[in-house]
Amino acid sequence: MNKFTASILIIFIIAVIGTSMCAYTVQQHEQAVILAFGEVVGDPITRPGLYFKLPWLEARKFDKRWLAWDGDPNQVTTLDKRYISIDVFARWRIVDPLIFLAKLRDEESAQGRLDDILDSATRNVIANHNLIEAIRSSNRTFLLSVEEQDGLMNESNKSGASEEVAAEEIPAPSIDTDSNESSTDSDSDTDSDTAELKKTRLVQKKELEKIIKMVPKDLNDKEDEMYQIAMGRQKLTDLIREKAAAKVKDMGIEIKDVRLKRIDYIPSVQKSVFDRMISERLKVAARLRSQGDGLSAEIIGRKDRELKKIRSQAYKQAEEIKGKADADAARIYADAYKTDPELYKFLKSLESYRKTMDDKTTLLLTTKSDYASYLKSQK
């Protein structure tokens, strides 16, 4: 390699190094500030592209996207003396890199400063309001979901429908008589019994629907019903954001949104709170169970009364049928006897023989016995 080639190579290397020291790029999500020995030179660069600077100048870059801030859980006492642990997160960005560089220098320092500002704002706002204000956003009452209500109503409808079908499937007793009055009375009794059964099923269905409507009311928290939400969760978070935004306004940053990620009782209070919740739910369960037991006993009692009534009516109708059948049989026997007494006597004797004698039967009769009169005549 001659001296000329070496010189060209050296010049090329120096040009590459100089270009790398003078050129810099700003990405789509970045903004840059030019520093000369720690002092700001010119305006900030916010548009992406390729830029050049003197070698001794420094290009300090900052992210201009929305950044996440996630604080640590803090213990706070609310206005109604509830000891809670609250966890907050927020979104922020650098809007003025010159002020940001002068006040905070970098993102790590900004995160530490936001820790103090947002934690302080959260404590002040939550401590001046009741716990329910941070949990709820409206005064709506607690109700069962549409799916739960539909499920309970479907179950009640199914039970009511099955009871009506069962009532309809009960065969109405009919009595075949020669008297038209008897048939008319039987039909009227059957219609009245069916109408009474349907009426009873309808009453039971309405009572079941009444209990279903009582469930949401019993599960409501009476304290929540009496308390009226004045601020609500959304307004409290907006208030936290406003207080924090006023403090960071002169730091070149902007807070976009603040949200409560988690609210919980502190560990030392959780056990007593859970015990109280369990006790309240057990009271509600016991109350509902007692109402159900009372309604069950009433339904069972009504069922027993209806069953006894149905059985008594069925026994009465059965006895009437038996009595009429006996009367008809006696009438038929009487008519047969009147038509041919000798034939009737002969048939009755044959029936008596069939019932009293078989291959192993031995009879000891006198010659004057009427029992064997037809047997003697066959000699």
C-alpha positions as CSV (number, residue, x, y, z in Angstrom):
1,M,0.0,0.0,0.0
2,N,1.5,3.4,-1.1
3,K,1.3,6.6,0.9
4,F,-1.4,8.0,-1.3
5,T,-3.8,5.1,-0.7
6,A,-3.1,5.2,3.0
7,S,-3.9,9.0,3.1
8,I,-7.2,8.4,1.3
9,L,-8.1,5.7,3.7
10,I,-7.3,7.8,6.7
11,I,-9.3,10.7,5.3
12,F,-12.3,8.4,4.7
13,I,-12.2,7.1,8.3
14,I,-12.1,10.6,9.7
15,A,-15.0,11.6,7.5
16,V,-17.1,8.6,8.6
17,I,-16.3,9.4,12.3
18,G,-17.1,13.1,11.9
19,T,-20.3,12.3,10.1
20,S,-21.4,9.9,12.8
21,M,-20.7,12.6,15.4
22,C,-22.6,15.3,13.6
23,A,-25.6,13.3,12.3
24,Y,-28.5,12.0,14.4
25,T,-32.0,10.8,13.8
26,V,-35.3,11.6,15.6
27,Q,-37.8,8.7,15.5
28,Q,-41.5,9.0,15.2
29,H,-42.1,8.7,18.9
30,E,-39.2,10.9,20.0
31,Q,-38.4,14.6,20.5
32,A,-34.9,16.0,21.0
33,V,-33.1,18.9,22.7
34,I,-29.6,20.1,21.6
35,L,-27.2,20.8,24.5
36,A,-23.9,22.6,24.5
37,F,-21.9,21.7,27.6
38,G,-25.2,21.2,29.5
39,E,-26.9,24.4,28.2
40,V,-29.8,24.3,25.8
41,V,-29.2,25.4,22.3
42,G,-32.1,26.4,20.0
43,D,-35.7,25.0,20.0
44,P,-36.6,21.4,20.7
45,I,-37.0,19.1,17.7
46,T,-40.3,17.4,17.6
47,R,-40.6,16.2,13.9
48,P,-39.0,12.9,13.0
49,G,-36.1,12.8,10.5
50,L,-32.3,13.0,10.0
51,Y,-30.6,16.0,11.5
52,F,-27.0,17.3,11.8
53,K,-25.1,19.1,14.6
54,L,-21.7,20.2,15.5
55,P,-19.6,17.4,17.0
56,W,-19.4,19.0,20.5
57,L,-23.1,19.3,20.8
58,E,-25.3,16.7,22.5
59,A,-28.7,15.6,21.3
60,R,-30.8,14.6,24.3
61,K,-33.9,12.6,23.3
62,F,-37.2,12.1,25.2
63,D,-40.2,10.0,24.5
64,K,-43.3,12.0,23.4
65,R,-45.8,9.1,23.8
66,W,-48.2,8.6,26.7
67,L,-46.2,6.9,29.4
68,A,-47.5,4.6,32.2
69,W,-47.3,5.5,35.9
70,D,-48.2,2.7,38.4
71,G,-47.9,3.6,42.0
72,D,-47.5,1.4,45.0
73,P,-50.5,0.5,47.2
74,N,-51.0,3.0,50.1
75,Q,-53.0,2.9,53.3
76,V,-55.5,5.6,53.6
77,T,-58.2,6.4,56.1
78,T,-61.5,7.6,54.6
79,L,-63.8,10.2,56.0
80,D,-66.0,7.5,57.5
81,K,-63.0,6.0,59.3
82,R,-62.5,3.0,57.0
83,Y,-58.9,1.8,56.8
84,I,-58.2,0.9,53.2
85,S,-55.4,0.1,50.8
86,I,-55.7,1.9,47.5
87,D,-53.7,1.3,44.3
88,V,-53.7,4.0,41.6
89,F,-52.3,4.2,38.0
90,A,-52.1,7.1,35.6
91,R,-50.9,8.1,32.1
92,W,-48.6,11.1,31.4
93,R,-46.4,12.5,28.7
94,I,-43.7,15.2,28.1
95,V,-45.3,18.2,26.5
96,D,-42.4,20.7,26.9
97,P,-39.0,19.0,26.7
98,L,-37.1,22.2,27.6
99,I,-38.9,22.7,31.0
100,F,-38.8,19.0,31.6
101,L,-35.1,18.9,31.1
102,A,-34.6,21.9,33.4
103,K,-36.9,20.6,36.2
104,L,-36.7,16.8,36.1
105,R,-33.8,15.9,33.7
106,D,-35.0,12.4,32.8
107,E,-38.0,10.0,33.0
108,E,-36.8,8.2,36.1
109,S,-36.8,11.4,38.0
110,A,-40.2,12.3,36.6
111,Q,-41.6,8.9,37.8
112,G,-40.3,9.6,41.3
113,R,-41.8,13.1,41.3
114,L,-45.1,11.7,40.1
115,D,-45.0,9.2,43.0
116,D,-45.1,12.0,45.5
117,I,-47.6,14.2,43.7
118,L,-50.2,11.5,42.7
119,D,-49.9,9.7,46.1
120,S,-50.4,13.0,47.9
121,A,-53.4,14.0,45.7
122,T,-54.9,10.5,46.1
123,R,-54.6,10.6,49.9
124,N,-56.2,14.1,50.2
125,V,-59.1,13.3,47.9
126,I,-59.9,9.8,49.4
127,A,-59.5,11.0,53.0
128,N,-62.1,13.7,52.5
129,H,-64.8,11.4,51.2
130,N,-66.6,8.3,52.4
131,L,-65.5,4.9,51.1
132,I,-68.7,4.3,49.2
133,E,-67.9,7.4,47.1
134,A,-64.7,5.7,45.8
135,I,-66.5,2.5,45.1
136,R,-69.8,3.5,43.4
137,S,-70.5,6.0,40.7
138,S,-74.4,6.2,40.9
139,N,-77.3,5.7,43.3
140,R,-78.7,2.7,41.5
141,T,-80.0,-0.1,43.7
142,F,-78.5,-3.6,43.6
143,L,-80.7,-5.9,41.6
144,L,-80.4,-9.4,40.3
145,S,-79.0,-9.6,36.8
146,V,-81.4,-10.2,33.9
147,E,-80.1,-13.8,33.5
148,E,-80.7,-14.6,37.2
149,Q,-84.2,-13.1,37.1
150,D,-85.0,-15.0,33.9
151,G,-83.7,-18.2,35.4
152,L,-85.9,-17.8,38.5
153,M,-89.0,-16.9,36.5
154,N,-88.4,-19.8,34.2
155,E,-88.2,-22.2,37.1
156,S,-91.4,-20.8,38.6
157,N,-93.2,-21.0,35.2
158,K,-92.0,-24.6,34.8
159,S,-93.2,-25.6,38.2
160,G,-96.5,-23.8,37.7
161,A,-97.0,-25.4,34.3
162,S,-96.1,-28.9,35.6
163,E,-98.6,-28.5,38.4
164,E,-101.3,-27.4,35.9
165,V,-100.5,-30.4,33.7
166,A,-100.7,-32.7,36.6
167,A,-104.0,-31.3,37.6
168,E,-105.3,-31.7,34.1
169,E,-104.1,-35.3,33.9
170,I,-106.2,-36.3,36.9
171,P,-109.0,-38.3,35.4
172,A,-112.4,-37.0,36.2
173,P,-114.6,-39.8,37.6
174,S,-117.7,-40.5,35.5
175,I,-120.8,-42.5,36.5
176,D,-122.9,-44.1,33.9
177,T,-126.5,-44.1,35.1
178,D,-129.8,-44.1,33.5
179,S,-130.7,-40.8,35.2
180,N,-129.7,-37.6,33.4
181,E,-129.7,-35.7,36.7
182,S,-127.0,-37.9,38.1
183,S,-124.8,-37.3,35.0
184,T,-125.3,-33.5,35.2
185,D,-124.4,-33.4,38.9
186,S,-121.2,-35.4,38.3
187,D,-120.0,-33.1,35.4
188,S,-120.7,-30.0,37.5
189,D,-118.7,-31.4,40.4
190,T,-115.8,-32.3,38.2
191,D,-115.7,-28.9,36.6
192,S,-115.8,-27.2,40.0
193,D,-112.9,-29.4,41.2
194,T,-110.8,-28.6,38.2
195,A,-111.4,-24.9,38.5
196,E,-110.5,-25.0,42.2
197,L,-107.3,-26.9,41.4
198,K,-106.3,-24.3,38.8
199,K,-107.1,-21.5,41.1
200,T,-104.9,-23.1,43.8
201,R,-102.0,-23.5,41.4
202,L,-102.3,-19.9,40.3
203,V,-102.2,-18.7,44.0
204,Q,-99.1,-20.9,44.6
205,K,-97.4,-19.4,41.4
206,K,-98.1,-15.8,42.6
207,E,-96.7,-16.6,46.0
208,L,-93.5,-18.0,44.4
209,E,-93.1,-14.9,42.2
210,K,-93.6,-12.7,45.3
211,I,-90.6,-14.5,47.0
212,I,-88.5,-14.0,43.9
213,K,-89.2,-10.3,44.0
214,M,-88.3,-10.2,47.6
215,V,-84.8,-11.6,47.0
216,P,-83.2,-8.5,45.5
217,K,-84.7,-6.3,48.3
218,D,-83.3,-8.6,51.0
219,L,-79.9,-8.7,49.4
220,N,-79.6,-4.9,49.2
221,D,-77.4,-3.2,51.7
222,K,-79.6,-0.9,53.8
223,E,-76.8,1.5,54.4
224,D,-76.2,1.8,50.7
225,E,-79.9,2.5,50.1
226,M,-80.0,5.3,52.6
227,Y,-76.7,6.9,51.5
228,Q,-76.9,9.1,48.4
229,I,-73.8,9.3,46.2
230,A,-72.7,12.9,45.8
231,M,-69.4,12.5,43.9
232,G,-68.8,9.0,42.9
233,R,-65.7,7.1,41.7
234,Q,-65.4,8.9,38.3
235,K,-65.5,12.4,39.9
236,L,-63.0,11.5,42.6
237,T,-60.5,10.3,40.0
238,D,-61.1,13.5,38.0
239,L,-60.5,15.5,41.1
240,I,-57.2,13.6,41.8
241,R,-56.1,14.2,38.2
242,E,-56.9,18.0,38.5
243,K,-55.0,18.3,41.7
244,A,-52.0,16.5,40.3
245,A,-52.1,18.2,36.9
246,A,-52.0,21.6,38.6
247,K,-48.7,20.6,40.4
248,V,-47.0,19.2,37.3
249,K,-48.0,21.9,35.0
250,D,-44.8,23.9,35.5
251,M,-42.7,20.7,35.0
252,G,-43.3,20.3,31.3
253,I,-45.4,17.2,31.6
254,E,-49.2,16.5,31.3
255,I,-51.3,13.9,33.2
256,K,-54.0,12.5,31.0
257,D,-55.9,10.0,33.1
258,V,-56.0,8.7,36.7
259,R,-57.7,5.5,37.7
260,L,-58.2,3.5,40.9
261,K,-56.9,0.1,40.1
262,R,-57.7,-1.6,43.4
263,I,-59.5,-0.7,46.7
264,D,-59.3,-3.1,49.6
265,Y,-59.4,-3.2,53.3
266,I,-56.0,-3.4,55.0
267,P,-55.1,-6.9,56.2
268,S,-55.7,-6.1,59.9
269,V,-59.3,-5.1,59.1
270,Q,-60.2,-7.6,56.4
271,K,-61.0,-10.5,58.8
272,S,-63.5,-8.5,60.8
273,V,-65.1,-7.2,57.7
274,F,-65.4,-10.6,56.2
275,D,-66.8,-12.0,59.4
276,R,-69.4,-9.2,59.4
277,M,-70.3,-9.8,55.8
278,I,-70.7,-13.6,56.5
279,S,-72.9,-12.8,59.5
280,E,-75.1,-10.5,57.4
281,R,-75.4,-13.0,54.6
282,L,-76.3,-15.8,57.1
283,K,-79.0,-13.6,58.5
284,V,-80.4,-13.0,55.0
285,A,-80.2,-16.7,54.2
286,A,-81.9,-17.6,57.5
287,R,-84.7,-15.1,56.8
288,L,-85.2,-16.4,53.3
289,R,-85.0,-20.0,54.5
290,S,-87.7,-19.3,57.2
291,Q,-89.9,-17.7,54.6
292,G,-89.4,-20.7,52.3
293,D,-90.2,-23.1,55.2
294,G,-93.3,-21.2,56.0
295,L,-94.5,-21.2,52.4
296,S,-93.5,-24.9,52.1
297,A,-95.6,-25.8,55.1
298,E,-98.5,-23.8,53.8
299,I,-98.3,-25.5,50.4
300,I,-98.0,-29.0,52.0
301,G,-101.0,-28.3,54.2
302,R,-103.0,-27.1,51.2
303,K,-101.9,-30.2,49.3
304,D,-103.0,-32.5,52.2
305,R,-106.4,-30.8,52.4
306,E,-106.9,-31.1,48.6
307,L,-105.7,-34.7,48.7
308,K,-108.2,-35.6,51.5
309,K,-111.0,-33.9,49.6
310,I,-110.2,-35.7,46.4
311,R,-110.0,-39.0,48.1
312,S,-113.2,-38.4,50.0
313,Q,-115.0,-37.5,46.7
314,A,-113.5,-40.5,45.0
315,Y,-114.6,-42.8,47.8
316,K,-118.1,-41.3,47.7
317,Q,-118.3,-41.8,43.9
318,A,-116.9,-45.3,44.2
319,E,-119.5,-46.3,46.8
320,E,-122.2,-44.8,44.7
321,I,-121.0,-46.9,41.7
322,K,-120.9,-50.0,43.8
323,G,-124.3,-49.4,45.3
324,K,-125.8,-48.8,41.9
325,A,-124.1,-52.0,40.5
326,D,-125.5,-54.0,43.4
327,A,-128.9,-52.6,42.8
328,D,-128.7,-53.4,39.1
329,A,-127.4,-56.9,39.9
330,A,-130.3,-57.5,42.3
331,R,-132.8,-56.2,39.8
332,I,-131.4,-58.4,37.0
333,Y,-131.5,-61.4,39.4
334,A,-135.1,-60.6,40.3
335,D,-136.1,-60.2,36.7
336,A,-134.5,-63.6,35.8
337,Y,-136.3,-65.3,38.7
338,K,-139.6,-63.9,37.6
339,T,-139.1,-65.0,34.0
340,D,-138.3,-68.7,34.9
341,P,-138.0,-69.6,38.6
342,E,-137.1,-73.2,37.9
343,L,-134.2,-72.2,35.5
344,Y,-133.0,-69.6,38.0
345,K,-133.1,-72.2,40.8
346,F,-131.2,-74.7,38.6
347,L,-128.5,-72.2,37.7
348,K,-128.0,-71.1,41.3
349,S,-127.6,-74.8,42.3
350,L,-125.0,-75.4,39.6
351,E,-123.1,-72.3,40.8
352,S,-123.2,-73.7,44.3
353,Y,-121.9,-77.1,43.2
354,R,-119.1,-75.4,41.3
355,K,-118.0,-73.5,44.4
356,T,-118.3,-76.4,46.9
357,M,-117.2,-79.5,45.1
358,D,-114.2,-80.8,43.2
359,D,-112.6,-84.2,42.4
360,K,-111.6,-84.7,46.0
361,T,-114.9,-83.7,47.6
362,T,-117.0,-86.3,49.5
363,L,-120.6,-85.5,50.4
364,L,-122.7,-87.2,52.9
365,L,-126.3,-86.3,52.2
366,T,-129.7,-87.7,53.2
367,T,-132.2,-88.7,50.5
368,K,-134.4,-85.9,51.5
369,S,-131.8,-83.1,51.1
370,D,-132.7,-80.3,48.7
371,Y,-129.0,-79.8,47.9
372,A,-128.8,-83.0,45.8
373,S,-132.3,-82.8,44.3
374,Y,-130.9,-82.2,40.7
375,L,-128.3,-84.9,41.1
376,K,-130.9,-87.4,42.2
377,S,-133.1,-86.5,39.2
378,Q,-130.2,-87.6,36.9
379,K,-130.3,-91.2,38.0
